[in-house]
Amino acid sequence: MVLFNQLQFVGSNAKITTTDTTPPVTTASVAGPLGLNNWYTGPTTVTFSATDDLSVVAQTQYRLGSSQSWTSGTGVSFAASGIYNVQYQSIDVDGNVETPDTITVRLDSRAPVISENADTSVIFNYLPVASLTIDDIGQNHRQPVGSQSQHSEVCRS
């Protein structure tokens, strides 16, 4: 419901002003494959939805961090690994600007790399010793990983 405050005629055009002084309200939702500890593991999209009780939403804006300029749009997508702080706000047709809000998206799109090195010259209880290393590019969102020894059986013919 829109409450009209004033109706002005300028030539053949009419201008309606409202008593709306309340900015819109914008919500953000994230869609993508969710992994452990609120980290996304693949392409992820943040979608914005804005409403205004007294007038119409004219524009929704977002930016990455606080140093970039605002971009108009109802969503933004991410594919590269990183931590994204997305600020967003909306403006209604009466010029009321919402206070920016922030959502953080943590994206790790790279699977861990596992490498092994077997040294048959080192024997432990008649078995060669293999070293296993798991590299998760420093993303501390999973359980700690590192090098560990693993024993394997010696094949006898």
BELTA-V670152 format. One record per residue. SS is DSSP state (2 for helix, 1 for strand, 0 for the rest). PHI is phi in whole degrees, -180 to 180 (999 if undefined). OMEGA is omega in degrees with one decimal (999 if undefined). Layout:
SS/PHI/OMEGA ; SS/PHI/OMEGA
This chain:
0/999/179.1 ; 0/-108/176.8 ; 0/-95/-178.4 ; 1/-89/179.7 ; 1/-97/-173.9 ; 1/-156/174.7 ; 1/-123/-178.7 ; 1/-118/174.1 ; 1/-109/175.8 ; 1/-122/-173.9 ; 0/65/179.5 ; 0/-97/-179.9 ; 1/-102/177.3 ; 1/-109/177.0 ; 1/-121/179.7 ; 1/-109/173.8 ; 1/-111/-178.0 ; 1/-112/176.5 ; 0/-93/-178.7 ; 0/-75/175.0 ; 0/-123/-178.5 ; 0/-99/179.3 ; 0/-72/176.0 ; 0/-66/176.0 ; 1/-122/-178.1 ; 1/-114/173.5 ; 1/-116/178.6 ; 1/-121/175.6 ; 1/-130/-176.9 ; 1/-114/176.2 ; 1/-126/178.9 ; 0/164/-179.8 ; 0/-72/-176.7 ; 1/-91/177.7 ; 0/-100/-178.4 ; 2/-81/172.4 ; 2/53/177.8 ; 2/64/172.3 ; 1/-100/174.8 ; 1/-89/-172.2 ; 0/-115/179.8 ; 0/-159/-178.3 ; 0/-50/-172.4 ; 1/-132/-179.9 ; 1/-125/172.3 ; 1/-103/-179.4 ; 1/-115/-179.4 ; 1/-107/177.5 ; 1/-132/-175.8 ; 1/-120/176.0 ; 1/-134/176.5 ; 0/-142/-175.4 ; 0/-70/-172.9 ; 0/-113/179.7 ; 0/-142/-175.6 ; 0/-112/175.7 ; 1/-73/-179.1 ; 1/-90/-172.4 ; 1/-161/170.4 ; 1/-116/-176.7 ; 1/-129/174.2 ; 1/-145/173.2 ; 1/-154/178.4 ; 1/-94/-175.6 ; 0/74/-176.8 ; 0/-98/-175.4 ; 0/-95/-178.7 ; 0/-89/177.8 ; 0/-78/-178.4 ; 0/-74/175.7 ; 1/-120/177.2 ; 1/-77/177.2 ; 0/161/-179.4 ; 0/-107/177.7 ; 1/-175/177.5 ; 1/-146/-177.4 ; 1/-116/179.1 ; 1/-132/176.7 ; 0/-126/-177.4 ; 0/-86/178.2 ; 0/-61/177.8 ; 1/164/174.1 ; 1/-111/-174.7 ; 1/-111/173.4 ; 1/-100/-174.7 ; 1/-106/173.4 ; 1/-92/180.0 ; 1/-148/178.4 ; 1/-161/175.2 ; 1/-130/179.7 ; 1/-130/178.1 ; 1/-94/-176.1 ; 0/-67/177.7 ; 0/-90/177.6 ; 0/87/177.5 ; 0/-76/-176.6 ; 1/-106/178.4 ; 0/-72/172.7 ; 0/-66/-177.3 ; 0/-60/174.0 ; 1/-118/-177.2 ; 1/-131/171.3 ; 1/-126/179.8 ; 1/-108/178.0 ; 1/-115/177.2 ; 1/-106/-174.7 ; 1/-125/174.9 ; 0/-122/-175.2 ; 0/-92/-179.2 ; 0/-107/178.2 ; 0/-70/176.6 ; 0/-61/178.0 ; 1/-107/-180.0 ; 1/-111/176.7 ; 1/-130/-179.9 ; 1/-133/179.7 ; 1/-143/179.3 ; 1/-100/178.5 ; 1/-115/-176.3 ; 1/-73/177.6 ; 1/-82/177.7 ; 1/-101/-176.4 ; 1/-117/176.6 ; 1/-129/-177.0 ; 0/53/178.6 ; 0/68/179.2 ; 1/-123/175.1 ; 1/-69/-178.6 ; 1/-101/177.4 ; 1/-117/177.4 ; 1/-105/-179.0 ; 1/-120/178.7 ; 1/-121/177.0 ; 1/-115/-179.0 ; 1/-111/178.0 ; 0/-115/177.1 ; 0/40/173.2 ; 0/77/177.0 ; 0/-78/-174.4 ; 0/-88/-177.2 ; 0/-99/179.2 ; 0/-116/176.3 ; 0/-63/179.7 ; 0/-58/177.8 ; 0/-128/178.9 ; 0/-175/179.8 ; 1/-89/174.5 ; 1/-149/178.5 ; 1/-92/178.0 ; 1/-135/-177.9 ; 1/-97/175.2 ; 0/-128/-178.5 ; 0/-77/175.4 ; 0/-82/178.0 ; 0/-81/179.3 ; 0/-116/179.3 ; 0/-103/999
